[in-house]
Amino acid sequence: MTVIILTACPPGLRGHLTQWLLEISAGVYVGHISSRVRSRLWARVQDMAGPGRALMVFQIGGEQRLSFKVHDHHWTPVDLDGITLMRRPAEPVFNAAMPAGWSKAARRRRFGRRARPAQPTTESE
């Protein structure tokens, strides 16, 4: 079985893939195709994707029984002792001193509400 997932790709590519695979959701294509057709479809995806991203998962022989191919995707497949894992990019680390331009509300959302010192109250009688 082969699964191809497209993001922000031109409609022409989506139409071309529907000739060979079944579109089960927007941008998700599934089907049983030969390795020759799969390699030609992947070459076509890389040619026609333009600014879009593509991810393909397909069956192979081996312990894990599947493999991945990516095109302009942030997540990359990495072989780790014979098992293919997807490495996602590291998230940016924010320190307590937020960059200029961040509002107090954004700081509260990011770091949670901090206890404020008690304000002295003045009672007028």
Accessible surface in RSA format (square Angstrom, percent):
REM  Atomic radii and reference values for relative SASA: ProtOr
REM  Chains: A
REM  Algorithm: Lee & Richards
REM  Probe-radius: 1.40
REM  Slices: 20
REM RES _ NUM      All-atoms   Total-Side   Main-Chain    Non-polar    All polar
REM                ABS   REL    ABS   REL    ABS   REL    ABS   REL    ABS   REL
RES MET A   1    94.67  49.0  79.89  52.9  14.77  35.2  54.37  46.2  40.30  53.4
RES THR A   2     2.38   1.7   2.38   2.4   0.00   0.0   0.00   0.0   2.38   3.6
RES VAL A   3    37.40  24.6  37.28  33.8   0.11   0.3  37.28  32.4   0.11   0.3
RES ILE A   4     0.24   0.1   0.24   0.2   0.00   0.0   0.24   0.2   0.00   0.0
RES ILE A   5    62.76  35.7  61.24  45.6   1.52   3.7  61.24  44.1   1.52   4.1
RES LEU A   6    14.16   7.9   2.10   1.5  12.06  30.3   2.24   1.6  11.92  32.1
RES THR A   7    57.17  40.7  53.03  53.8   4.14   9.9  39.94  53.6  17.22  26.0
RES ALA A   8    82.77  76.1  47.07  72.6  35.70  81.2  66.33  93.4  16.44  43.5
RES CYS A   9    18.41  13.9   0.12   0.1  18.29  43.0   1.25   3.2  17.16  18.5
RES PRO A  10    49.26  35.9  42.36  38.6   6.90  25.1  48.74  40.2   0.52   3.2
RES PRO A  11   113.12  82.4 105.91  96.5   7.21  26.2 106.98  88.3   6.14  38.1
RES GLY A  12    45.79  56.5   0.00   N/A  45.79  56.5  35.94  98.6   9.85  22.1
RES LEU A  13     0.01   0.0   0.01   0.0   0.00   0.0   0.01   0.0   0.00   0.0
RES ARG A  14    86.34  36.3  86.03  43.9   0.30   0.7  19.09  26.1  67.25  40.8
RES GLY A  15    37.20  45.9   0.00   N/A  37.20  45.9  32.60  89.5   4.60  10.3
RES HIS A  16    38.95  21.3  35.44  24.6   3.51   9.0  25.06  25.8  13.90  16.2
RES LEU A  17     0.00   0.0   0.00   0.0   0.00   0.0   0.00   0.0   0.00   0.0
RES THR A  18    67.01  47.7  45.78  46.4  21.23  50.6  31.83  42.8  35.17  53.2
RES GLN A  19   132.69  74.2  94.48  69.0  38.22  91.0  38.61  82.2  94.09  71.4
RES TRP A  20   127.36  51.1 105.21  50.9  22.15  52.0 103.32  55.1  24.04  39.0
RES LEU A  21     8.82   4.9   0.00   0.0   8.82  22.2   4.55   3.2   4.28  11.5
RES LEU A  22   125.95  70.1 121.39  86.8   4.56  11.5 123.92  87.0   2.03   5.5
RES GLU A  23    62.97  36.2  38.64  29.2  24.32  57.9  14.95  28.9  48.02  39.2
RES ILE A  24   106.71  60.7  70.07  52.2  36.64  88.3  76.61  55.2  30.09  81.7
RES SER A  25    65.73  55.5  52.87  70.6  12.87  29.6  32.85  70.0  32.88  46.1
RES ALA A  26    86.69  79.7  58.35  90.0  28.34  64.5  62.29  87.7  24.40  64.6
RES GLY A  27     5.09   6.3   0.00   N/A   5.09   6.3   4.93  13.5   0.16   0.4
RES VAL A  28    33.64  22.1  33.64  30.5   0.00   0.0  33.64  29.2   0.00   0.0
RES TYR A  29     0.00   0.0   0.00   0.0   0.00   0.0   0.00   0.0   0.00   0.0
RES VAL A  30    24.46  16.1  23.08  20.9   1.38   3.3  23.08  20.1   1.38   3.7
RES GLY A  31    15.18  18.7   0.00   N/A  15.18  18.7  15.18  41.7   0.00   0.0
RES HIS A  32   142.78  78.0 112.50  78.2  30.28  77.5  84.88  87.5  57.90  67.4
RES ILE A  33    34.09  19.4   7.51   5.6  26.58  64.1  16.38  11.8  17.72  48.1
RES SER A  34    65.23  55.1  48.61  64.9  16.62  38.3  53.95 114.9  11.28  15.8
RES SER A  35    70.71  59.8  62.51  83.4   8.20  18.9  28.25  60.2  42.46  59.5
RES ARG A  36   169.14  71.0 162.94  83.1   6.20  14.8  46.36  63.4 122.78  74.4
RES VAL A  37    35.08  23.1  34.08  30.9   1.00   2.4  35.05  30.5   0.03   0.1
RES ARG A  38    40.90  17.2  40.90  20.8   0.00   0.0   0.39   0.5  40.51  24.6
RES SER A  39    59.20  50.0  51.31  68.5   7.89  18.2  39.48  84.1  19.72  27.6
RES ARG A  40   168.91  70.9 161.00  82.1   7.91  18.8  56.20  76.8 112.71  68.3
RES LEU A  41     5.76   3.2   4.60   3.3   1.17   2.9   5.54   3.9   0.22   0.6
RES TRP A  42    13.17   5.3  13.17   6.4   0.00   0.0   9.25   4.9   3.92   6.4
RES ALA A  43    50.02  46.0  47.42  73.2   2.60   5.9  49.20  69.3   0.82   2.2
RES ARG A  44   106.79  44.8 104.19  53.1   2.60   6.2  17.26  23.6  89.54  54.3
RES VAL A  45     0.00   0.0   0.00   0.0   0.00   0.0   0.00   0.0   0.00   0.0
RES GLN A  46    80.09  44.8  67.06  49.0  13.03  31.0  12.01  25.6  68.08  51.6
RES ASP A  47   118.97  83.3  85.23  84.8  33.74  79.8  24.81  58.4  94.15  93.9
RES MET A  48    56.67  29.3  46.33  30.7  10.34  24.6  52.11  44.3   4.56   6.0
RES ALA A  49     0.00   0.0   0.00   0.0   0.00   0.0   0.00   0.0   0.00   0.0
RES GLY A  50    47.26  58.3   0.00   N/A  47.26  58.3  35.15  96.5  12.11  27.1
RES PRO A  51   129.88  94.7  95.45  87.0  34.43 125.2 107.75  89.0  22.13 137.6
RES GLY A  52     0.64   0.8   0.00   N/A   0.64   0.8   0.64   1.8   0.00   0.0
RES ARG A  53    70.19  29.5  69.82  35.6   0.37   0.9  15.28  20.9  54.91  33.3
RES ALA A  54     0.43   0.4   0.00   0.0   0.43   1.0   0.43   0.6   0.00   0.0
RES LEU A  55    28.83  16.1  28.74  20.6   0.09   0.2  28.74  20.2   0.09   0.3
RES MET A  56     0.59   0.3   0.59   0.4   0.00   0.0   0.44   0.4   0.15   0.2
RES VAL A  57    35.14  23.1  34.49  31.2   0.65   1.6  34.49  30.0   0.65   1.8
RES PHE A  58    14.87   7.4  13.00   8.0   1.87   4.9  14.87   9.0   0.00   0.0
RES GLN A  59    97.76  54.7  89.00  65.0   8.76  20.9  27.54  58.6  70.22  53.3
RES ILE A  60    79.87  45.4  64.97  48.4  14.90  35.9  75.82  54.6   4.05  11.0
RES GLY A  61    73.90  91.1   0.00   N/A  73.90  91.1  43.84 120.3  30.06  67.3
RES GLY A  62    53.71  66.2   0.00   N/A  53.71  66.2  35.14  96.4  18.57  41.6
RES GLU A  63   162.59  93.3 123.39  93.4  39.20  93.3  56.22 108.7 106.37  86.8
RES GLN A  64    60.87  34.0  40.10  29.3  20.77  49.4  28.00  59.6  32.87  24.9
RES ARG A  65   153.15  64.3 149.88  76.4   3.28   7.8  45.80  62.6 107.35  65.1
RES LEU A  66    60.95  33.9  58.57  41.9   2.38   6.0  58.57  41.1   2.38   6.4
RES SER A  67    24.49  20.7  24.49  32.7   0.00   0.0   2.09   4.4  22.41  31.4
RES PHE A  68    39.92  20.0  28.93  17.9  10.99  28.6  28.93  17.5  10.99  31.5
RES LYS A  69    80.47  39.3  76.98  47.2   3.48   8.3  43.25  38.9  37.21  39.6
RES VAL A  70    37.04  24.4  18.09  16.4  18.95  45.7  18.09  15.7  18.95  51.4
RES HIS A  71    34.51  18.9  31.70  22.0   2.81   7.2  24.19  24.9  10.32  12.0
RES ASP A  72    94.12  65.9  65.94  65.6  28.18  66.6  26.27  61.8  67.85  67.7
RES HIS A  73    51.20  28.0  35.00  24.3  16.20  41.4  20.29  20.9  30.91  36.0
RES HIS A  74   121.66  66.5 106.00  73.7  15.67  40.1  69.86  72.0  51.81  60.3
RES TRP A  75   104.25  41.8 104.25  50.5   0.00   0.0  85.00  45.3  19.26  31.2
RES THR A  76    59.18  42.1  59.18  60.0   0.00   0.0  49.95  67.1   9.23  14.0
RES PRO A  77    44.88  32.7  24.44  22.3  20.45  74.3  24.77  20.4  20.12 125.0
RES VAL A  78    40.85  26.9  37.27  33.7   3.57   8.6  40.85  35.5   0.00   0.0
RES ASP A  79   101.04  70.8  74.22  73.9  26.82  63.4  35.55  83.7  65.49  65.3
RES LEU A  80   102.67  57.2  99.37  71.1   3.30   8.3 100.04  70.3   2.63   7.1
RES ASP A  81   140.98  98.7 101.86 101.4  39.12  92.5  41.29  97.2  99.68  99.4
RES GLY A  82    55.83  68.8   0.00   N/A  55.83  68.8  31.44  86.3  24.39  54.6
RES ILE A  83    75.77  43.1  75.77  56.4   0.00   0.0  75.77  54.6   0.00   0.0
RES THR A  84    28.47  20.3  26.51  26.9   1.96   4.7   7.14   9.6  21.33  32.2
RES LEU A  85    85.72  47.7  83.21  59.5   2.51   6.3  85.72  60.2   0.00   0.0
RES MET A  86    53.70  27.8  26.96  17.8  26.74  63.7  27.03  23.0  26.68  35.3
RES ARG A  87   149.86  62.9 142.41  72.6   7.44  17.7  51.64  70.6  98.21  59.5
RES ARG A  88   144.96  60.9 133.28  67.9  11.68  27.8  25.22  34.5 119.74  72.6
RES PRO A  89    73.17  53.3  55.29  50.4  17.88  65.0  66.55  54.9   6.62  41.1
RES ALA A  90   101.37  93.2  64.89 100.1  36.48  83.0  75.04 105.7  26.33  69.8
RES GLU A  91   130.24  74.8 115.48  87.4  14.76  35.1  45.03  87.1  85.21  69.6
RES PRO A  92   100.21  73.0  81.12  73.9  19.09  69.4  92.91  76.7   7.30  45.4
RES VAL A  93   143.16  94.2 111.24 100.7  31.92  76.9 113.40  98.5  29.76  80.7
RES PHE A  94    69.78  34.9  54.86  34.0  14.92  38.8  56.84  34.5  12.94  37.0
RES ASN A  95   101.15  69.8  91.01  88.0  10.13  24.4  40.72  98.0  60.42  58.4
RES ALA A  96    75.57  69.5  55.36  85.4  20.21  46.0  55.88  78.7  19.68  52.1
RES ALA A  97    77.74  71.5  59.05  91.1  18.69  42.5  69.07  97.3   8.67  23.0
RES MET A  98    17.07   8.8   0.06   0.0  17.01  40.5   0.02   0.0  17.05  22.6
RES PRO A  99    69.84  50.9  57.89  52.8  11.95  43.4  69.84  57.7   0.01   0.0
RES ALA A 100   105.12  96.7  69.30 106.9  35.82  81.5  77.22 108.7  27.90  73.9
RES GLY A 101    83.64 103.1   0.00   N/A  83.64 103.1  42.61 116.9  41.03  91.9
RES TRP A 102    87.44  35.1  74.54  36.1  12.90  30.3  65.21  34.8  22.23  36.1
RES SER A 103    63.38  53.6  50.95  68.0  12.43  28.6  52.37 111.5  11.01  15.4
RES LYS A 104   149.15  72.8 143.84  88.3   5.31  12.6  87.33  78.6  61.81  65.8
RES ALA A 105    48.49  44.6  44.33  68.4   4.17   9.5  45.94  64.7   2.55   6.8
RES ALA A 106    14.27  13.1  12.43  19.2   1.84   4.2  12.90  18.2   1.37   3.6
RES ARG A 107    87.83  36.9  86.44  44.1   1.38   3.3  33.53  45.8  54.30  32.9
RES ARG A 108    82.78  34.8  77.75  39.6   5.03  12.0  23.10  31.6  59.69  36.2
RES ARG A 109   188.64  79.2 153.11  78.1  35.52  84.6  80.83 110.5 107.80  65.3
RES ARG A 110   118.13  49.6  92.31  47.1  25.82  61.5  24.58  33.6  93.55  56.7
RES PHE A 111    59.62  29.8  30.78  19.1  28.84  75.0  38.06  23.1  21.56  61.7
RES GLY A 112    35.98  44.4   0.00   N/A  35.98  44.4  31.89  87.5   4.09   9.2
RES ARG A 113   199.27  83.7 165.53  84.4  33.74  80.3  61.98  84.7 137.29  83.2
RES ARG A 114   154.70  65.0 135.52  69.1  19.18  45.7  67.82  92.7  86.87  52.7
RES ALA A 115   106.97  98.4  66.54 102.7  40.43  92.0  77.36 108.9  29.61  78.4
RES ARG A 116   166.81  70.0 140.13  71.4  26.68  63.5  63.10  86.2 103.71  62.9
RES PRO A 117   109.81  80.0  93.97  85.7  15.84  57.6 106.15  87.6   3.66  22.7
RES ALA A 118   100.19  92.1  66.46 102.6  33.73  76.7  75.45 106.3  24.73  65.5
RES GLN A 119   140.05  78.3 124.70  91.1  15.36  36.6  55.23 117.6  84.83  64.3
RES PRO A 120   121.00  88.2  92.46  84.3  28.54 103.7 104.33  86.1  16.67 103.6
RES THR A 121   117.41  83.5  88.30  89.5  29.11  69.4  69.25  93.0  48.15  72.8
RES THR A 122   133.47  94.9 104.35 105.8  29.12  69.4  78.21 105.1  55.25  83.5
RES GLU A 123   144.11  82.7 109.44  82.8  34.67  82.5  44.06  85.2 100.04  81.7
RES SER A 124   115.31  97.4  83.26 111.1  32.05  73.8  54.41 115.9  60.89  85.3
RES GLU A 125   202.27 116.1 118.30  89.5  83.97 199.9  83.81 162.1 118.47  96.7
END  Absolute sums over single chains surface
CHAIN  1 A     9457.8       7360.8       2096.9       5393.3       4064.4
END  Absolute sums over all chains
TOTAL          9457.8       7360.8       2096.9       5393.3       4064.4
